[in-house]
């Protein structure tokens, strides 16, 4: 029969605990409450499950002794919580937490190939078409923003489309390490290993962050071996080749190199232009060819910068009528308006007027001082103010050799250093030509 315990008895129990079991007593013991006494068992309630766990593990014998001393009868205790045990948080690697999102645009048909990435693209396609048997593991490395992630996601898309029942794991190296640490802390290594060692396709981005993490390297080593031996596809990416990753164990370097290692390099101008065209088409942006070339010429190290520049130009064009042209592109990219190029005919006309000579003489064969000197000035200014090559400049002066242009440029350049009048004349000619444009 359940019955309450007298307050005096409970006070004696707690006093006994404080005196005889001082090392076990805790401050929260004052909030313990006797619930009922039934058949020699005293039920004591604590505030929460952690307190109940402490009491069960350390205090059952002590409280039973205190109760027997207070009542003079053989009795024991049991503990219960006044609040329910919270449901355990699900393991992050058994949910989609930490999994990288597959971008809808990052498929093979949207990847622009060129000399810089052709091998990596071909290998990724082969690995996705025949996972586990072609190029396993596949290791892709290169600088930031060059398309590694695009290729990794393209592999995931292709494998998922062709093999809907495949177990796919696509995550960053940081997430893999965090999941491993969580499994260790929560005693869930069996679940962790089942998750990753039974994947049909394991894709890990930025594997270089595995360096200097000895326990994570050990676990990944065994995960790698299990997958590779069972012919499951492994695709990795990093910012450098395996042997260049610092503090990476030799046995992992050896395994990464056992498949195919492909680099993704900086794209050439033609490839960058093709990328801009592809991105513009994908986003229905009407970008003229001169704007495409401007973007590709300005950003040569990162494909993401090409996309970002295209977005800036498109946004600015929408505020100014919706039509993209070179001026809007320059404004959007913060580029100064280019000065109009000075042309050689303008130089010839301006020098001929100043020195009162005929154009035909400047471009002819005469070598008299009155003609040769103005001709040398024309060649000097053409070299300084135009982007033309030496051969192109010489062509304007009767097809003269490039060495003649070099001689004229050096002659006038040396002389103006000591001839103030010539120096002033050249400045005046330069200013006149600039003002006319």
C-alpha positions as CSV (number, residue, x, y, z in Angstrom):
1,X,0.0,0.0,0.0
2,X,1.4,3.4,-1.1
3,X,1.7,5.9,1.8
4,X,3.5,9.2,2.4
5,X,6.6,9.3,4.5
6,X,6.6,11.5,7.6
7,X,8.5,14.8,7.4
8,X,10.5,14.0,10.5
9,X,11.7,10.7,8.9
10,X,12.6,12.4,5.7
11,X,14.6,15.1,7.6
12,X,16.5,12.3,9.4
13,X,17.3,10.7,6.1
14,X,18.7,13.9,4.6
15,X,20.6,14.7,7.8
16,X,22.2,11.2,7.7
17,X,23.2,11.7,4.1
18,X,24.9,15.0,4.9
19,X,26.8,13.7,7.8
20,X,27.7,10.1,6.7
21,X,28.0,10.6,3.0
22,X,29.3,14.1,2.6
23,X,31.3,13.2,-0.5
24,X,28.1,12.1,-2.3
25,X,25.9,14.9,-1.2
26,X,25.1,17.7,-3.8
27,X,23.5,21.1,-3.4
28,X,20.4,19.9,-5.4
29,X,19.7,17.2,-2.8
30,X,17.7,19.9,-0.9
31,X,15.2,19.7,-3.8
32,X,14.7,16.0,-3.7
33,X,11.1,15.0,-2.6
34,X,9.8,11.7,-1.1
35,X,6.9,10.6,-3.2
36,X,5.6,7.5,-1.4
37,X,6.5,4.4,0.6
38,X,5.2,1.1,-0.7
39,X,6.2,-2.4,0.5
40,X,9.5,-1.2,2.0
41,X,10.5,0.9,-1.1
42,X,10.7,4.7,-0.8
43,X,10.2,6.5,-4.1
44,X,12.2,9.7,-4.3
45,X,11.7,12.2,-7.1
46,X,14.5,14.4,-8.6
47,X,14.2,17.4,-10.9
48,X,15.5,15.8,-14.1
49,X,16.9,12.6,-15.7
50,X,20.6,13.5,-15.2
51,X,20.0,13.8,-11.4
52,X,18.2,10.4,-11.5
53,X,21.2,8.9,-13.3
54,X,23.6,10.2,-10.7
55,X,21.4,8.9,-7.8
56,X,21.1,5.5,-9.4
57,X,24.8,5.2,-10.1
58,X,26.2,6.5,-6.8
59,X,23.5,6.9,-4.1
60,X,21.1,3.9,-4.0
61,X,23.1,2.1,-1.2
62,X,23.6,5.3,0.8
63,X,20.0,6.4,0.8
64,X,18.9,2.9,1.7
65,X,21.2,2.9,4.7
66,X,20.0,6.4,5.7
67,X,16.3,5.2,5.4
68,X,17.0,2.1,7.5
69,X,18.7,4.2,10.2
70,X,15.8,6.7,10.3
71,X,13.0,4.0,10.5
72,X,14.8,1.1,12.1
73,X,13.4,-1.2,9.4
74,X,14.9,-2.9,6.4
75,X,14.0,-0.6,3.5
76,X,15.3,0.5,0.1
77,X,14.8,3.4,-2.3
78,X,14.2,4.1,-6.0
79,X,14.4,7.3,-7.9
80,X,12.2,9.0,-10.6
81,X,12.3,12.2,-12.5
82,X,9.8,15.0,-12.4
83,X,10.5,15.8,-16.0
84,X,10.7,13.5,-19.0
85,X,14.0,12.6,-20.7
86,X,14.4,14.7,-23.8
87,X,14.4,12.8,-27.0
88,X,18.0,12.4,-28.2
89,X,19.1,14.6,-31.1
90,X,19.3,12.6,-34.3
91,X,22.9,11.9,-35.6
92,X,23.7,14.6,-38.2
93,X,25.2,12.0,-40.6
94,X,21.9,10.0,-40.5
95,X,20.0,13.1,-41.8
96,X,20.8,15.5,-44.6
97,X,22.5,17.9,-42.2
98,X,25.9,18.8,-43.6
99,X,25.2,17.3,-47.1
100,X,26.2,19.7,-49.8
101,X,23.4,21.0,-52.1
102,X,23.5,20.0,-55.8
103,X,23.1,23.1,-57.9
104,X,20.7,22.5,-60.8
105,X,23.0,24.2,-63.3
106,X,26.1,22.2,-62.4
107,X,25.6,19.4,-65.0
108,X,28.0,18.2,-67.7
109,X,26.1,20.0,-70.6
110,X,26.7,23.4,-68.9
111,X,30.4,22.8,-68.4
112,X,32.6,24.6,-70.9
113,X,35.7,22.6,-71.8
114,X,39.0,23.9,-73.1
115,X,42.7,23.0,-72.9
116,X,42.7,23.9,-69.2
117,X,40.1,21.3,-68.1
118,X,39.5,18.8,-70.9
119,X,41.2,15.8,-69.1
120,X,39.3,16.4,-65.8
121,X,36.0,16.8,-67.7
122,X,36.5,13.6,-69.7
123,X,37.6,11.6,-66.6
124,X,34.6,12.9,-64.6
125,X,32.2,11.8,-67.4
126,X,33.8,8.4,-67.6
127,X,33.6,7.9,-63.8
128,X,29.9,8.9,-63.8
129,X,29.1,6.6,-66.6
130,X,30.9,3.6,-65.2
131,X,31.2,4.2,-61.4
132,X,33.7,2.2,-59.5
133,X,35.4,0.8,-62.5
134,X,36.7,3.8,-64.5
135,X,39.2,6.1,-62.8
136,X,38.6,5.1,-59.2
137,X,39.5,7.1,-57.3
138,X,39.2,10.3,-59.3
139,X,41.2,13.2,-57.8
140,X,40.6,16.6,-59.3
141,X,42.7,19.6,-58.2
142,X,43.1,23.2,-59.1
143,X,42.7,26.8,-57.8
144,X,39.5,28.3,-56.4
145,X,36.7,29.1,-58.9
146,X,38.0,27.0,-61.8
147,X,35.2,24.5,-62.0
148,X,36.1,21.6,-59.6
149,X,32.9,21.8,-57.7
150,X,30.9,21.9,-61.0
151,X,32.5,18.7,-62.1
152,X,31.9,17.0,-58.7
153,X,28.3,17.9,-58.8
154,X,27.9,16.9,-62.5
155,X,29.2,13.4,-61.5
156,X,26.5,13.3,-58.7
157,X,23.8,14.4,-61.1
158,X,24.7,11.8,-63.7
159,X,25.1,8.9,-61.3
160,X,21.8,9.8,-59.5
161,X,19.9,10.0,-62.8
162,X,21.4,6.7,-64.2
163,X,21.2,4.8,-60.9
164,X,18.3,6.1,-58.7
165,X,18.9,3.4,-56.1
166,X,22.6,4.4,-55.5
167,X,23.5,5.6,-52.0
168,X,25.2,9.0,-52.6
169,X,27.3,10.9,-50.1
170,X,28.4,14.3,-51.3
171,X,30.0,16.5,-48.6
172,X,32.9,18.7,-47.7
173,X,36.0,17.3,-45.9
174,X,35.1,19.6,-42.9
175,X,31.7,17.9,-42.6
176,X,33.3,14.4,-42.8
177,X,35.6,15.3,-39.9
178,X,32.8,16.8,-37.9
179,X,30.6,13.8,-38.4
180,X,33.5,11.6,-37.3
181,X,34.0,13.6,-34.1
182,X,30.2,13.5,-33.4
183,X,30.2,9.7,-33.8
184,X,33.1,9.4,-31.3
185,X,31.5,11.6,-28.7
186,X,28.1,9.9,-28.9
187,X,29.3,6.4,-29.2
188,X,27.9,6.0,-32.7
189,X,30.9,4.7,-34.7
190,X,28.9,1.8,-36.0
191,X,26.2,4.1,-37.6
192,X,29.0,6.4,-38.9
193,X,30.9,3.6,-40.6
194,X,27.7,2.1,-42.0
195,X,26.8,5.5,-43.5
196,X,30.0,6.1,-45.4
197,X,31.4,2.6,-46.0
198,X,28.2,1.5,-47.7
199,X,27.9,4.5,-50.0
200,X,27.9,3.6,-53.7
201,X,29.4,7.0,-54.5
202,X,31.4,9.1,-52.1
203,X,32.3,12.6,-53.2
204,X,34.3,14.8,-50.9
205,X,35.2,18.4,-51.7
206,X,38.4,20.2,-50.4
207,X,40.0,17.0,-49.2
208,X,43.1,19.0,-48.4
209,X,41.5,19.9,-45.0
210,X,42.1,16.3,-43.9
211,X,45.7,17.3,-43.3
212,X,46.9,17.6,-39.7
213,X,43.8,15.6,-38.5
214,X,45.4,12.3,-37.6
215,X,42.3,10.6,-36.3
216,X,40.2,11.7,-39.2
217,X,42.9,10.5,-41.6
218,X,42.9,7.1,-39.9
219,X,39.2,6.8,-40.3
220,X,39.1,8.0,-43.9
221,X,41.9,5.6,-44.7
222,X,39.8,2.6,-43.7
223,X,36.7,4.1,-45.3
224,X,38.6,4.6,-48.6
225,X,39.9,1.0,-48.5
226,X,36.5,-0.5,-47.8
227,X,34.9,1.5,-50.7
228,X,37.7,0.9,-53.1
229,X,37.9,-2.9,-52.5
230,X,34.1,-3.2,-53.1
231,X,34.4,-1.2,-56.3
232,X,32.4,1.8,-55.1
233,X,33.3,5.1,-56.8
234,X,35.3,7.7,-54.9
235,X,35.7,11.3,-56.2
236,X,37.8,13.9,-54.4
237,X,38.8,17.5,-55.0
238,X,41.6,19.7,-53.6
239,X,43.4,22.9,-54.3
240,X,46.6,21.0,-55.0
241,X,47.9,17.6,-56.0
242,X,48.0,14.8,-53.4
243,X,51.7,15.0,-52.8
244,X,51.5,18.7,-52.2
245,X,48.9,18.5,-49.4
246,X,50.9,19.2,-46.2
247,X,50.9,16.6,-43.3
248,X,48.9,14.1,-45.4
249,X,50.0,10.5,-44.6
250,X,52.0,8.8,-47.3
251,X,49.6,5.9,-47.4
252,X,46.7,8.3,-48.3
253,X,48.9,10.1,-50.9
254,X,49.6,6.7,-52.5
255,X,45.9,5.8,-52.6
256,X,44.9,9.1,-54.0
257,X,47.5,8.7,-56.8
258,X,46.4,5.1,-57.5
259,X,43.5,6.3,-59.7
260,X,43.5,9.3,-62.0
261,X,44.8,12.7,-60.9
262,X,43.5,15.5,-63.2
263,X,44.2,19.2,-62.8
264,X,41.9,22.1,-63.7
265,X,44.1,25.1,-64.7
266,X,43.3,28.7,-65.4
267,X,41.3,29.0,-68.6
268,X,42.7,30.8,-71.7
269,X,41.0,33.8,-73.2
270,X,39.0,31.8,-75.7
271,X,37.7,29.4,-73.0
272,X,36.8,32.3,-70.7
273,X,34.8,33.9,-73.6
274,X,33.0,30.6,-74.2
275,X,32.2,30.4,-70.4
276,X,30.8,34.0,-70.5
277,X,28.7,33.1,-73.5
278,X,27.4,29.9,-71.9
279,X,26.5,31.7,-68.6
280,X,24.8,34.5,-70.5
281,X,22.7,32.0,-72.6
282,X,21.8,30.1,-69.4
283,X,20.5,33.3,-67.8
284,X,18.9,34.7,-71.0
285,X,21.3,37.7,-71.0
286,X,21.9,39.3,-74.4
287,X,25.6,40.1,-74.1
288,X,27.3,41.5,-77.3
289,X,30.6,40.0,-78.3
290,X,32.6,43.0,-77.4
291,X,31.2,42.9,-73.8
292,X,31.9,39.1,-73.7
293,X,35.5,39.8,-74.6
294,X,35.8,42.7,-72.1
295,X,34.7,40.4,-69.3
296,X,36.9,37.6,-70.3
297,X,39.9,39.9,-70.7
298,X,39.4,41.5,-67.3
299,X,39.0,38.4,-65.2
300,X,41.5,35.6,-66.0
301,X,41.9,33.7,-62.8
302,X,38.4,32.7,-61.5
303,X,35.3,31.5,-63.3
304,X,33.1,32.7,-60.5
305,X,34.3,36.3,-61.2
306,X,33.2,36.0,-64.8
307,X,29.7,35.1,-63.6
308,X,29.7,37.8,-61.1
309,X,30.8,40.4,-63.7
310,X,28.0,39.3,-66.0
311,X,25.4,39.7,-63.3
312,X,26.6,43.2,-62.4
313,X,26.4,44.3,-66.1
314,X,22.9,42.7,-66.5
315,X,21.7,44.5,-63.3
316,X,23.0,47.9,-64.4
317,X,21.6,47.5,-67.9
318,X,18.1,46.9,-66.4
319,X,18.2,50.2,-64.7
320,X,19.2,51.9,-67.9
321,X,16.8,50.6,-70.5
322,X,17.7,46.9,-70.5
323,X,20.2,47.0,-73.4
324,X,23.8,45.9,-72.7
325,X,26.6,47.7,-74.5
326,X,30.3,48.3,-73.9
327,X,29.8,51.6,-72.0
328,X,27.4,50.0,-69.6
329,X,29.8,47.1,-69.1
330,X,32.7,49.4,-68.3
331,X,30.6,51.4,-65.9
332,X,29.3,48.2,-64.1
333,X,32.9,46.9,-63.7
334,X,34.3,50.2,-62.5
335,X,36.5,50.7,-65.6
336,X,37.4,54.2,-66.9
337,X,36.2,55.1,-70.3
338,X,39.0,54.5,-72.8
339,X,40.5,57.4,-74.5
340,X,40.1,57.4,-78.3
341,X,43.3,56.0,-79.9
342,X,45.5,58.4,-81.7
343,X,46.0,57.3,-85.3
344,X,49.2,57.7,-87.3
345,X,47.5,59.7,-90.0
346,X,46.6,62.3,-87.3
347,X,50.3,62.3,-86.2
348,X,51.4,62.8,-89.8
349,X,49.0,65.7,-90.4
350,X,49.9,67.4,-87.1
351,X,53.7,67.1,-87.5
352,X,53.5,68.1,-91.2
353,X,51.6,71.3,-90.2
354,X,54.0,72.2,-87.4
355,X,57.1,71.7,-89.6
356,X,55.6,72.9,-92.8
357,X,56.5,69.7,-94.8
358,X,54.4,67.6,-97.2
359,X,52.9,64.3,-96.1
360,X,54.3,62.6,-99.2
361,X,57.8,63.7,-98.1
362,X,57.3,62.3,-94.6
363,X,56.3,59.0,-96.1
364,X,58.8,59.1,-98.9
365,X,62.5,58.3,-99.4
366,X,64.0,61.7,-98.9
367,X,66.7,61.8,-96.1
368,X,67.4,65.5,-95.9
369,X,67.5,66.9,-92.4
370,X,64.4,69.0,-92.9
371,X,62.4,65.9,-93.7
372,X,64.2,63.2,-91.7
373,X,63.9,65.1,-88.4
374,X,60.0,65.5,-88.6
375,X,59.8,61.9,-89.8
376,X,61.7,60.8,-86.7
377,X,59.3,62.8,-84.5
378,X,56.4,61.1,-86.2
379,X,57.8,57.6,-85.5
380,X,58.6,58.6,-81.9
381,X,55.0,59.8,-81.3
382,X,53.5,56.7,-83.1
383,X,55.5,54.5,-80.7
384,X,54.4,56.5,-77.7
385,X,50.7,57.1,-78.5
386,X,49.5,54.1,-80.5
387,X,49.4,50.3,-79.8
388,X,50.8,49.5,-83.2
389,X,53.9,47.2,-83.6
390,X,57.2,48.4,-84.9
391,X,56.5,46.7,-88.3
392,X,53.1,48.4,-88.5
393,X,54.6,51.8,-87.8
394,X,57.3,51.3,-90.3
395,X,54.7,50.4,-92.9
396,X,53.2,53.9,-92.7
397,X,56.6,55.4,-93.6
398,X,57.3,53.8,-97.0
399,X,57.7,50.3,-95.6
400,X,60.7,51.0,-93.5
401,X,62.2,48.3,-91.4
402,X,61.4,48.0,-87.6
403,X,65.0,48.8,-86.8
404,X,64.5,52.3,-88.3
405,X,61.6,52.9,-86.0
406,X,63.7,51.8,-83.0
407,X,66.5,54.1,-84.1
408,X,64.1,57.1,-84.5
409,X,62.5,56.5,-81.1
410,X,65.8,56.2,-79.3
411,X,67.2,59.3,-81.1
412,X,64.3,61.6,-80.3
413,X,64.0,60.2,-76.7
414,X,67.7,60.8,-76.0
415,X,67.7,64.3,-77.5
416,X,64.6,65.6,-75.7
417,X,66.4,64.9,-72.4
418,X,69.0,67.7,-73.2
419,X,67.0,69.9,-75.6
420,X,64.3,71.8,-73.7
421,X,62.8,73.3,-76.9
422,X,62.3,69.8,-78.4
423,X,60.9,68.6,-75.1
424,X,58.3,71.4,-75.2
425,X,57.5,70.8,-78.8
426,X,56.8,67.1,-78.2
427,X,54.6,68.0,-75.2
428,X,52.7,70.5,-77.4
429,X,52.3,67.9,-80.2
430,X,51.1,65.3,-77.7
431,X,48.6,67.7,-76.2
432,X,47.3,68.7,-79.6
433,X,46.7,65.1,-80.6
434,X,45.0,64.2,-77.3
435,X,42.7,67.2,-77.5
436,X,41.7,66.4,-81.0
437,X,40.3,63.1,-79.7
